[in-house]
Amino acid sequence: MKSLSACKNCHLLTDKDRCPHCSDQTVKRWSGYVIIRDPAKSQIAKKMNITKPGKYALKVR
C-alpha cells in the first residue's frame, strides 16, 4: 500500500504525486486528517474552504 500525500493547495489526501482536484503538487509532510462526507453541512469544511467530500489533512508543511 502506498503512503498518502497531501495537496499543498487544497489539503486533499491522495496516493498520487499530483492532486486529482486541483492538479497541484502533493507532499509527504502532513499531520492530522478529517473525513468530510457532506461539505455543505460541515462547519469544518466551511472553515477549511472544502467543497468536495473526501479525506483532508489538517496541517500541510
N, CA, C and O atoms as a GROMACS GRO file, in nm:
protein
  244
    1MET      N    1   0.084  -0.119   0.000
    1MET     CA    2   0.000   0.000   0.000
    1MET      C    3   0.088   0.124   0.000
    1MET      O    4   0.182   0.135   0.079
    2LYS      N    5   0.058   0.216  -0.087
    2LYS     CA    6   0.134   0.339  -0.099
    2LYS      C    7   0.091   0.437   0.010
    2LYS      O    8  -0.027   0.445   0.043
    3SER      N    9   0.186   0.511   0.066
    3SER     CA   10   0.152   0.607   0.171
    3SER      C   11   0.083   0.730   0.110
    3SER      O   12   0.101   0.762  -0.007
    4LEU      N   13   0.004   0.796   0.192
    4LEU     CA   14  -0.074   0.911   0.146
    4LEU      C   15   0.010   1.038   0.146
    4LEU      O   16   0.098   1.057   0.230
    5SER      N   17  -0.019   1.123   0.050
    5SER     CA   18   0.041   1.256   0.040
    5SER      C   19  -0.071   1.358   0.046
    5SER      O   20  -0.186   1.326   0.014
    6ALA      N   21  -0.038   1.479   0.086
    6ALA     CA   22  -0.138   1.586   0.096
    6ALA      C   23  -0.109   1.695  -0.007
    6ALA      O   24   0.007   1.730  -0.032
    7CYS      N   25  -0.215   1.747  -0.065
    7CYS     CA   26  -0.202   1.857  -0.160
    7CYS      C   27  -0.165   1.984  -0.084
    7CYS      O   28  -0.223   2.014   0.021
    8LYS      N   29  -0.070   2.059  -0.137
    8LYS     CA   30  -0.029   2.184  -0.073
    8LYS      C   31  -0.138   2.290  -0.079
    8LYS      O   32  -0.145   2.377   0.007
    9ASN      N   33  -0.222   2.283  -0.180
    9ASN     CA   34  -0.324   2.385  -0.201
    9ASN      C   35  -0.456   2.354  -0.128
    9ASN      O   36  -0.502   2.435  -0.047
   10CYS      N   37  -0.515   2.238  -0.157
   10CYS     CA   38  -0.649   2.208  -0.102
   10CYS      C   39  -0.648   2.107   0.013
   10CYS      O   40  -0.753   2.081   0.072
   11HIS      N   41  -0.531   2.050   0.047
   11HIS     CA   42  -0.512   1.958   0.160
   11HIS      C   43  -0.572   1.819   0.138
   11HIS      O   44  -0.576   1.740   0.232
   12LEU      N   45  -0.619   1.787   0.018
   12LEU     CA   46  -0.674   1.655  -0.010
   12LEU      C   47  -0.566   1.549   0.008
   12LEU      O   48  -0.452   1.569  -0.035
   13LEU      N   49  -0.600   1.438   0.072
   13LEU     CA   50  -0.508   1.327   0.087
   13LEU      C   51  -0.524   1.231  -0.030
   13LEU      O   52  -0.636   1.192  -0.063
   14THR      N   53  -0.413   1.195  -0.091
   14THR     CA   54  -0.415   1.108  -0.208
   14THR      C   55  -0.287   1.025  -0.213
   14THR      O   56  -0.190   1.056  -0.142
   15ASP      N   57  -0.285   0.922  -0.294
   15ASP     CA   58  -0.163   0.841  -0.311
   15ASP      C   59  -0.090   0.880  -0.440
   15ASP      O   60   0.006   0.813  -0.479
   16LYS      N   61  -0.134   0.987  -0.503
   16LYS     CA   62  -0.073   1.032  -0.629
   16LYS      C   63   0.025   1.148  -0.605
   16LYS      O   64   0.026   1.209  -0.499
   17ASP      N   65   0.108   1.177  -0.707
   17ASP     CA   66   0.205   1.287  -0.699
   17ASP      C   67   0.141   1.423  -0.726
   17ASP      O   68   0.194   1.526  -0.686
   18ARG      N   69   0.026   1.422  -0.792
   18ARG     CA   70  -0.050   1.544  -0.822
   18ARG      C   71  -0.191   1.529  -0.768
   18ARG      O   72  -0.247   1.419  -0.771
   19CYS      N   73  -0.247   1.636  -0.720
   19CYS     CA   74  -0.383   1.635  -0.664
   19CYS      C   75  -0.487   1.613  -0.774
   19CYS      O   76  -0.484   1.682  -0.876
   20PRO      N   77  -0.578   1.517  -0.756
   20PRO     CA   78  -0.683   1.497  -0.856
   20PRO      C   79  -0.787   1.610  -0.860
   20PRO      O   80  -0.857   1.624  -0.960
   21HIS      N   81  -0.797   1.691  -0.754
   21HIS     CA   82  -0.894   1.802  -0.752
   21HIS      C   83  -0.838   1.927  -0.819
   21HIS      O   84  -0.906   1.987  -0.903
   22CYS      N   85  -0.716   1.966  -0.784
   22CYS     CA   86  -0.663   2.094  -0.834
   22CYS      C   87  -0.532   2.083  -0.911
   22CYS      O   88  -0.478   2.184  -0.954
   23SER      N   89  -0.480   1.962  -0.930
   23SER     CA   90  -0.357   1.935  -1.006
   23SER      C   91  -0.231   1.996  -0.946
   23SER      O   92  -0.130   2.007  -1.016
   24ASP      N   93  -0.235   2.036  -0.820
   24ASP     CA   94  -0.118   2.093  -0.754
   24ASP      C   95  -0.028   1.980  -0.701
   24ASP      O   96  -0.070   1.864  -0.694
   25GLN      N   97   0.094   2.014  -0.665
   25GLN     CA   98   0.192   1.920  -0.610
   25GLN      C   99   0.147   1.866  -0.475
   25GLN      O  100   0.086   1.939  -0.397
   26THR      N  101   0.175   1.738  -0.446
   26THR     CA  102   0.147   1.681  -0.314
   26THR      C  103   0.278   1.659  -0.239
   26THR      O  104   0.384   1.644  -0.300
   27VAL      N  105   0.269   1.658  -0.106
   27VAL     CA  106   0.386   1.640  -0.022
   27VAL      C  107   0.358   1.532   0.084
   27VAL      O  108   0.243   1.507   0.118
   28LYS      N  109   0.463   1.471   0.134
   28LYS     CA  110   0.451   1.366   0.235
   28LYS      C  111   0.441   1.422   0.377
   28LYS      O  112   0.401   1.350   0.468
   29ARG      N  113   0.477   1.547   0.397
   29ARG     CA  114   0.480   1.606   0.531
   29ARG      C  115   0.347   1.673   0.564
   29ARG      O  116   0.322   1.788   0.528
   30TRP      N  117   0.262   1.598   0.633
   30TRP     CA  118   0.133   1.648   0.676
   30TRP      C  119   0.099   1.584   0.810
   30TRP      O  120   0.158   1.482   0.847
   31SER      N  121   0.004   1.642   0.881
   31SER     CA  122  -0.036   1.584   1.009
   31SER      C  123  -0.185   1.602   1.030
   31SER      O  124  -0.244   1.701   0.989
   32GLY      N  125  -0.246   1.503   1.095
   32GLY     CA  126  -0.388   1.504   1.124
   32GLY      C  127  -0.472   1.496   1.000
   32GLY      O  128  -0.433   1.544   0.893
   33TYR      N  129  -0.588   1.437   1.013
   33TYR     CA  130  -0.678   1.435   0.898
   33TYR      C  131  -0.823   1.435   0.944
   33TYR      O  132  -0.856   1.400   1.057
   34VAL      N  133  -0.907   1.476   0.851
   34VAL     CA  134  -1.051   1.481   0.874
   34VAL      C  135  -1.119   1.424   0.750
   34VAL      O  136  -1.074   1.446   0.638
   35ILE      N  137  -1.226   1.351   0.771
   35ILE     CA  138  -1.304   1.298   0.660
   35ILE      C  139  -1.431   1.381   0.648
   35ILE      O  140  -1.510   1.389   0.742
   36ILE      N  141  -1.450   1.441   0.534
   36ILE     CA  142  -1.567   1.524   0.507
   36ILE      C  143  -1.664   1.446   0.419
   36ILE      O  144  -1.632   1.409   0.306
   37ARG      N  145  -1.782   1.421   0.471
   37ARG     CA  146  -1.883   1.346   0.396
   37ARG      C  147  -1.983   1.439   0.328
   37ARG      O  148  -2.025   1.412   0.215
   38ASP      N  149  -2.021   1.547   0.394
   38ASP     CA  150  -2.118   1.642   0.340
   38ASP      C  151  -2.067   1.784   0.363
   38ASP      O  152  -2.097   1.845   0.465
   39PRO      N  153  -1.989   1.836   0.268
   39PRO     CA  154  -1.928   1.969   0.286
   39PRO      C  155  -2.028   2.082   0.310
   39PRO      O  156  -1.995   2.180   0.378
   40ALA      N  157  -2.148   2.070   0.257
   40ALA     CA  158  -2.248   2.176   0.273
   40ALA      C  159  -2.296   2.189   0.418
   40ALA      O  160  -2.334   2.298   0.460
   41LYS      N  161  -2.294   2.080   0.493
   41LYS     CA  162  -2.342   2.081   0.632
   41LYS      C  163  -2.228   2.085   0.734
   41LYS      O  164  -2.254   2.095   0.854
   42SER      N  165  -2.105   2.077   0.690
   42SER     CA  166  -1.990   2.067   0.781
   42SER      C  167  -1.930   2.204   0.813
   42SER      O  168  -1.892   2.278   0.722
   43GLN      N  169  -1.922   2.236   0.941
   43GLN     CA  170  -1.857   2.360   0.983
   43GLN      C  171  -1.707   2.355   0.956
   43GLN      O  172  -1.646   2.456   0.920
   44ILE      N  173  -1.647   2.238   0.974
   44ILE     CA  174  -1.503   2.222   0.948
   44ILE      C  175  -1.475   2.244   0.800
   44ILE      O  176  -1.378   2.311   0.765
   45ALA      N  177  -1.558   2.189   0.713
   45ALA     CA  178  -1.541   2.207   0.569
   45ALA      C  179  -1.550   2.355   0.531
   45ALA      O  180  -1.474   2.403   0.447
   46LYS      N  181  -1.644   2.425   0.591
   46LYS     CA  182  -1.657   2.568   0.563
   46LYS      C  183  -1.533   2.645   0.608
   46LYS      O  184  -1.486   2.734   0.537
   47LYS      N  185  -1.481   2.611   0.726
   47LYS     CA  186  -1.362   2.679   0.778
   47LYS      C  187  -1.239   2.652   0.691
   47LYS      O  188  -1.154   2.739   0.674
   48MET      N  189  -1.230   2.528   0.637
   48MET     CA  190  -1.116   2.489   0.554
   48MET      C  191  -1.140   2.516   0.405
   48MET      O  192  -1.054   2.485   0.322
   49ASN      N  193  -1.255   2.575   0.369
   49ASN     CA  194  -1.292   2.602   0.229
   49ASN      C  195  -1.295   2.476   0.145
   49ASN      O  196  -1.246   2.475   0.032
   50ILE      N  197  -1.353   2.369   0.198
   50ILE     CA  198  -1.365   2.242   0.127
   50ILE      C  199  -1.504   2.234   0.066
   50ILE      O  200  -1.604   2.256   0.133
   51THR      N  201  -1.509   2.201  -0.064
   51THR     CA  202  -1.636   2.192  -0.133
   51THR      C  203  -1.668   2.050  -0.182
   51THR      O  204  -1.780   2.025  -0.225
   52LYS      N  205  -1.570   1.958  -0.176
   52LYS     CA  206  -1.591   1.822  -0.223
   52LYS      C  207  -1.567   1.723  -0.110
   52LYS      O  208  -1.478   1.744  -0.028
   53PRO      N  209  -1.646   1.615  -0.102
   53PRO     CA  210  -1.624   1.513   0.001
   53PRO      C  211  -1.489   1.444  -0.018
   53PRO      O  212  -1.439   1.433  -0.130
   54GLY      N  213  -1.430   1.399   0.092
   54GLY     CA  214  -1.303   1.327   0.085
   54GLY      C  215  -1.227   1.333   0.216
   54GLY      O  216  -1.280   1.380   0.317
   55LYS      N  217  -1.103   1.285   0.213
   55LYS     CA  218  -1.016   1.283   0.330
   55LYS      C  219  -0.914   1.396   0.312
   55LYS      O  220  -0.846   1.403   0.210
   56TYR      N  221  -0.903   1.483   0.413
   56TYR     CA  222  -0.818   1.602   0.404
   56TYR      C  223  -0.721   1.610   0.522
   56TYR      O  224  -0.755   1.572   0.634
   57ALA      N  225  -0.602   1.660   0.496
   57ALA     CA  226  -0.502   1.682   0.600
   57ALA      C  227  -0.537   1.812   0.674
   57ALA      O  228  -0.582   1.909   0.612
   58LEU      N  229  -0.515   1.813   0.804
   58LEU     CA  230  -0.540   1.935   0.881
   58LEU      C  231  -0.423   2.033   0.869
   58LEU      O  232  -0.443   2.155   0.868
   59LYS      N  233  -0.300   1.979   0.860
   59LYS     CA  234  -0.182   2.064   0.851
   59LYS      C  235  -0.088   2.008   0.745
   59LYS      O  236  -0.053   1.890   0.749
   60VAL      N  237  -0.048   2.092   0.651
   60VAL     CA  238   0.046   2.052   0.544
   60VAL      C  239   0.168   2.140   0.553
   60VAL      O  240   0.157   2.262   0.561
   61ARG      N  241   0.286   2.079   0.552
   61ARG     CA  242   0.411   2.156   0.564
   61ARG      C  243   0.479   2.168   0.431
   61ARG      O  244   0.586   2.230   0.422
   0.00000   0.00000   0.00000
